[in-house]
Amino acid sequence: MNITAGSIGVLTLSNVLANANVQSTTAVTVPFIQDLTLDTTAGTQTYNVLDNSAAKTFTTTNTNQISLNMLVDEATFFGDGSNAERVANVGLLGSSINKDRVHFELAFEGTDTGGRSVTGSGFISGLAPVLNMENAVITSPMTIVIDGQITNTTV
Amino acid sequence: MSKRSDLLTQLTSSLSGSNVSVSSELPWITGSEPLYVQNMKVLYLDEEQISQDILFTTLDSHEVVSNVSTINGYLQVDAKNQPGDIANVVSNVLSAKSVISGVVSKQSDYETEITSDKITYTFEYRFTDT
């Protein structure tokens, strides 16, 4: 999958499940993402049996999260205070403070129909804006702690 | 106004009454020598040079660019008998960088070179903005 084509790793957020898709005109698209990781770590259970010298393992429940680093966009981070879409209204910071559930779609191949994507819902965490004279722009990590299972789908 | 213009205005003010004057001309070449060699005790500022560095790129093809502006200044005086206020002149030339606004970083330094009985002060201003 080629990331040099631009518009890769599009992440849109909404408080309304029906709006949480990358083609929505009302959902919030997180801009200026520098890097993004979708973590789907599975728990494991290991046990020993008498007829095998090696331990046996099976996976248990997954712990899923999206973590990213971004340049802080004022409107997206702090909210515009007037939008009907709550994530846009209170911003990423407000959603984290209020512990609002956000529905998301993470598209791996841009916003064109048929592109690979992952959907789910969770809570915004891990915001840590850094103001540094070396860089002259404000950057911040962000984590979406995913509640439940994610869905492997297409746009 | 350009950074060079702002510096010229500040230098003209801060060096008034000193043994060094400020020219608004570029240090062009007359005969085989630049103007600051022909006209000693006159400070000349060269044209602004700009280089760009990419600070950040993002997945949505956005780039944050850093612009570094460099302006050189030249002053030549008699090495055998420097002006009595040369230390103040150098200090004022270096501190003129403070007049530039809207930048993240302001730096200035100088170096000297003695040729025959002349000493040439070469100043460099560097300003960084995004």
Interface residues (C-beta under 8 A of the other chain):
Chain A: I3 G6 S7 I8 G9 V10 P31 F32 I33 Q34 D35 L36 M70 L71 M133 N135 A136 V137 T139
Chain B: L55 F56 T57 T58 L59 D60 S61 H62 V64 S66 V104 S105 T128 D129 T130
